[in-house]
């Protein structure tokens, strides 16, 4: 089921909550510039295995409200915390993809891992910023021809062949966001990083990363692995930036094994 959580006056965040009676909860944080819908192939499968799957749409993206401000890492981590509080989540797994991985790391540091028993980082933008020239190109393209930017991004997202309809589906998810929020989060990716947050993480951490990732290089995952104690890195040999789709069966089984 879907509902809204007010995270600050005038700003509501959309939450998709599948199998609320599940024995173990997983809170999924999507990547830029998508929504919780990117995890469709986890939500199809994991609830049948007894898990409660919760997906947040960031402010400015998906079905959430789209204020003009509030797109720095701290405020977006505050939004995650507001959802955790509203749902009274405890002993849950936090799973973040790409920029959602960076936001999950910031949440862990800012809130001392409040409620989280395990962390999953999926092709996370960590530990460094996105290179300035790359980010500035994304920002310029977003503010001048966002559909073309999204089309090019979709083409670099996957290592394996995907059908044209699937590519269109990803493209449409990206179009759900506002232009200003799409650009603002990219500015945060350029100007902020989570390097100093990584040493504050103590829960068991699973790092999943496609070795063919053209968006966040695999070496980033290796660096993150060294900086988070009690972490394990699992390379996905046939994936780019989307192992949750490209090797979805392996991905889902690995989540089940890790979470228990």
Secondary structure, 3 states (H helix, E strand, C coil): CEEEEEEECCEEEEEEEECCCCCEEEEEECCCCCCHHHHHHHHCCHHHHCEEEEEECCCCCCCCCCCCCCCCHHHHHHHHHHHHHHHCCCCEEEEEECHHHHHHHHHHHHCCCCCEEEEEEECCCCCCCCCHHHHHHHHHHHHHHHHHHHHHHHHHHCCCCCCHHHHHHHHHHHHCCCHHHHHHHHHHHHHCCCHHHHHHCCCEEEEEEECCCCCCCHHHHHHHHHHCCCEEEEEECCCCCCHHHHCHHHHHHHHHHHHC
